[in-house]
């Protein structure tokens, strides 16, 4: 679970533009933006997902 130091982020697919995943991260320890290779259900393949800010 997320504690008080973390913020809610979304992972947006670079190819389709969909926000497929949400997670939390601590901005004090992870200052750079996350970029992960995750599965995109719409495209039915693994693509790069980059971090975007979500409303809390």
KEKE-3310 file (N, C-alpha, C; in steps of 0.2 Angstrom, whole numbers, plus 5000, padded with zeros to 4 digits):
npx = (5004:5001:5010:5011:5020:5020:5014:5000:5001:4999:5001:5004:5001:5012:5010:4995:4990:4982:4978:4983:4987:4989:4998:5008:5021:5036:5041:5052:5062:5062:5066:5066:5056:5045:5047:5041:5040:5025:5010:4998:4982:4973:4981:4986:4999:5016:5021:5029:5026:5024:5026:5013:5005:4991:4975:4973)
npy = (4994:5012:5024:5040:5048:5045:5047:5046:5039:5036:5024:5027:5021:5022:5020:5018:5027:5025:5024:5012:5006:5010:5016:5019:5030:5036:5052:5058:5048:5042:5052:5053:5051:5036:5023:5009:4993:4986:4976:4980:4980:4983:4984:4971:4967:4969:4985:5001:5010:5026:5036:5047:5060:5059:5064:5065)
npz = (5000:4998:5006:5015:5008:4995:4978:4967:4951:4933:4920:4904:4887:4874:4861:4858:4867:4878:4895:4904:4916:4934:4948:4962:4967:4976:4975:4981:4981:4968:4956:4942:4927:4925:4914:4907:4900:4896:4895:4882:4881:4871:4859:4860:4863:4869:4875:4876:4891:4898:4912:4919:4927:4939:4945:4962)
capx = (5000:5005:5010:5010:5025:5019:5009:4997:5003:4997:5006:5001:5004:5015:5007:4988:4988:4978:4981:4982:4990:4990:5003:5011:5029:5039:5045:5059:5067:5062:5065:5065:5049:5046:5045:5041:5037:5019:5005:4993:4976:4970:4985:4988:5006:5019:5023:5032:5021:5027:5022:5009:5002:4984:4972:4973)
capy = (5000:5018:5028:5047:5051:5043:5050:5042:5040:5032:5022:5028:5018:5027:5019:5019:5033:5023:5024:5005:5005:5015:5014:5024:5031:5041:5057:5060:5043:5041:5058:5053:5048:5029:5020:5002:4989:4983:4974:4984:4975:4985:4982:4964:4966:4973:4992:5006:5014:5031:5039:5053:5062:5058:5067:5061)
capz = (5000:4997:5012:5015:5004:4988:4974:4962:4944:4928:4915:4897:4882:4869:4854:4858:4871:4883:4902:4906:4923:4939:4953:4967:4968:4980:4971:4984:4980:4961:4953:4935:4925:4924:4907:4908:4895:4899:4890:4880:4879:4864:4854:4861:4863:4874:4872:4881:4895:4902:4918:4919:4933:4939:4950:4968)
cpx = (5004:5005:5010:5015:5024:5014:5006:4999:5000:5002:5002:5005:5006:5012:4999:4986:4983:4982:4979:4983:4990:4994:5004:5018:5030:5043:5051:5064:5068:5061:5063:5058:5050:5044:5046:5038:5032:5015:5000:4987:4973:4974:4987:4995:5009:5022:5026:5027:5025:5023:5019:5006:4994:4982:4972:4967)
cpy = (5006:5022:5036:5051:5050:5047:5045:5044:5035:5030:5022:5025:5023:5026:5020:5025:5031:5023:5017:5003:5011:5012:5020:5024:5036:5046:5059:5055:5042:5048:5058:5050:5040:5028:5013:4999:4984:4981:4979:4980:4977:4983:4974:4963:4971:4980:4996:5010:5019:5034:5046:5054:5061:5062:5063:5059)
cpz = (5000:5004:5011:5010:4997:4985:4969:4955:4939:4923:4908:4892:4877:4862:4854:4862:4877:4890:4905:4913:4927:4945:4957:4966:4973:4976:4974:4982:4972:4958:4946:4933:4924:4917:4908:4902:4898:4893:4889:4878:4872:4858:4854:4860:4868:4871:4878:4884:4899:4907:4916:4925:4933:4945:4956:4970)
residu = (UNK:UNK:UNK:UNK:UNK:UNK:UNK:UNK:UNK:UNK:UNK:UNK:UNK:UNK:UNK:UNK:UNK:UNK:UNK:UNK:UNK:UNK:UNK:UNK:UNK:UNK:UNK:UNK:UNK:UNK:UNK:UNK:UNK:UNK:UNK:UNK:UNK:UNK:UNK:UNK:UNK:UNK:UNK:UNK:UNK:UNK:UNK:UNK:UNK:UNK:UNK:UNK:UNK:UNK:UNK:UNK)
# end
